[in-house]
Amino acid sequence: MNTQKLIENFLQLQNDYQFTRRAMMTKERFKDIANADKVRGLDVEDEMLKETLLEHVGHLPVLASYVYEHIEHTQKVDLGRSLIMLSIHDIGETKLGDVFSYTKTDKDEEEEINAAKKLLSPTMQKYFNEYEENKTFDAKFAKSIDVLAPLLHSVDLVGYIHTRFLEFGGTNEKIITKKRSLLEWDQVLLEVFDLCLEQFKRYEEGERLLFPIVEYDLK
C-alpha cells in the first residue's frame, strides 16, 4: 500500500469513528446541548445527545492509564497491550453502528465481530481475538475498563444519565447480571464497579449520594 492510500484509508476510519453515535453521552455534551431543553434531553432517539464512538474510545486510555497502578494485579497486566485492545475493540461499530449493550443479541455480537475482523489486519486481529476471549490479564483489564467507563460517566450526572439509561430499557439489575462478573478478577476494579452501582441505587431510592453531582444535573 502506498503512503497516500494509507492516509486516505485512515481518514475514512477516523471519519467513521467521529460520526458513529452511541447510546451513552458525556456530561459535557449534556451541558452544551441537553440542559437547554430538558424534554429534548430525555429523548433517547436524539442523535445529537449521543456520544460519538471517538469520544468513547478516547475516554478509555485516560481511565486505563489512571487506574492501572492502583489495581490489584498491576504486575500481571501489560498496559500497552491493553491499550491496543481498547483502541480497536469497537471498530466493528464504525460499519454497523452501536447496539445498546443490554439489548444486544448473540447475532448482533457475531455481526460486529465479523465486521471488525474485515477491518483489522492479521496483526491487530490477534489483539481483537484476545480481547473477545477475555482469558489473559491484559484482556481482562481492557474489558474491565470498557465496562467501567460508562458507569464513571454516570456517577456525577446520575440524575440525567441514569434516567435516560432506564428509558433505553436498562436497569441496575441488568448491569450487575451482565457486567459484574467481568470485574471479579481484580478486587480494586470490582470495588469501583460496586460503588458506581451503589450511587445509582441511592439515587433511585432517594438516599444520600456517595458522590456529588454536577450543578446542571437533572434534579
N, C-alpha and C positions, 0 to 999 in steps of 0.2 A: 504494500500500500504506500503511495507517495504521501509526502507530508501535507500537501494541500487537502487531499482526501481525508487524511487523519483529522485535520482541523474541522472540515465540513461535517464529518460524522459526529465529532464531539459536540459541535454547535447544535446539531439536531437533538442529541441526547440531552444536552443542557436545557434546550427549549422544552423538551418533553417533561423534564423534572419541574420546570418552572410553572407549567400550565396544567399539570395533573393535580386535581384537588382531592383532599382527604376530608373525612368527617370531622376530625379534630380542628381546633383553631387555637392560636396563641392569644394571650391576654392583650398583647399589643394590637392585634387585628381587631379584637373586640373594642378596645378603647377608641380606635380610629374610626370604626365603621358602625358597629352594632349599638354602642351605647347611645348614639344619637337617636336611635329609634328602637326601643326595646321590643316592639312587636316583630319587626324585621329580625331583631337579634335572636329570636327563638325559632325562626323559620329554618328548619333543618335542610330544606331544599335549596336555600340561597347559596349559590356557588361562591359569592364574594366573602361569605362568612366561614369558608373552609380554608384551612391552611394548605399551602402548596406542598407537593411532595418534597420539593427542595428545602422548605422550612423544616419539615420533619427530619429529613436526613441530615440537615445542617445542625440540628439540635443534639443529635446523638453523640458525636465525638466530644462535644463540650461536656456532656453529662458523664460519658465514659471516662474521660481523662480526669475529671474531678473526683469521682468516687473510687477509681482504680486503686489508689494507695490505701484506701480505708477498708477494702473488702477483706474477708477472712482468708481468701486464697490468692492473695496478690502474687505470691511467688510462683503459682501454677498457671497464671494467665499471661500470655504474650499480648500486650496491649496493641501492638502494631497489627498483629493478625486479626484481632477482634475488630479493630477499626476498619480494616479492609472488608470484613464481612458486613459491617454496619453500612458501609458506603454502597454496597451492591444488593443488599438483601431484598429491597423493594423495587428493583429495576423493572420487574415484570409489570408493575402498575403503570409504567410510562406508556404501555401499549393497551392495557385493559382497564385502566382506571382503578380507583380504590373501592373495595367492598368492605362495608362495616364489619369489623373483626368478629362481633358477637352474633352476626347473622351469616357469616361466611360458611359455605358448604365445602365438602371434600372436593366437589367438582370445581368450585372456584379456586381452591388451593392448587389443584392439579393444573388448571389453565394458567395460573400465574407463574407456577414453577416452569412450565414448558415455555412460556413467553420469555422468562428470564434467561433460560439456557440458550435460546436463539440469539439473544443479545450479547451474551458473555463469551469471551474467548475460553479455550480449554483451561488456561491458567486460572482465570477467575472462576470458572465453573467448579473447580476443586474447592475453593473457599465457600462458594454458594452451597454446594452439596454438604460440606461440613457443618455449615450453619443450620441447614434444614434437618440434618440428622441429630444435631444437638447432643453429641456424646462427649466431645472434648471440652476442656475447661475454657478454651478460647471461644468456642461456640456458645457455651452456656453463659459466659459473661456477655457476649454480644446479644444473645436472646433476652437476657435479663434487662439490659439497658433499653432494648426496644419495648419491653413491657412497661418499664418504669417511666419512660419519657412522657407519655401522655398523662399518666397519673400525676406527675410532678407539675405539669401544666395546670392541673386542676385544683391543687390544694389551696392556692391563694386567689382563685377565681371560682371557687366551688359553687357559688350560687348560680352563676351563668352556665359554666361548662357542665356541671353535673346535671342540672335541669335539662339542658339540651341533650346530654347523653341519654337520659331517660326517655326523651322524645324519640330518639333513634331506636329505642327498644332495648337498651342496655339496663342492667341492674347491678347492684353491688354483688349479689349472689353469682351472677354470670361472670363477673370479673374474677371472683375468688375461685370458682369452679374451673374456669378455663386457663387462668394465668398463674395462680399462686404456686402450683407445683413446679413451675419453671424457675422459681426463686429459691427453692428449698436446698439447693446445693451450697448456698452461702448464707450464713446467718445474718450478716450485715444487710445484704440486699433484701432478704426476707423481712427484716425489721422495717426497712424503708417502705416496702410494699404494704405491710400491715398498718403502719402509721398513716399512709395515704388513705387506706380504706377506712380507718378509724375517723379521719377527718370527714369523709363522705357520710359515714354513718351518723356522726354527731350533727352534721348539717341537716340530714333528713329528719332527725328526731328532735331538732331544735335545742340541742345541748351546746355547752360552751365549746368552741372550736379549739383544736390543738394549735393551729397556725393562723395568724392574722390574715384577713383578706384585703385585697386592694380596694381603694376607696370607691372605684367605679363598678364594683361587682353588683349584681342584682341583689337587692335586699329582700 
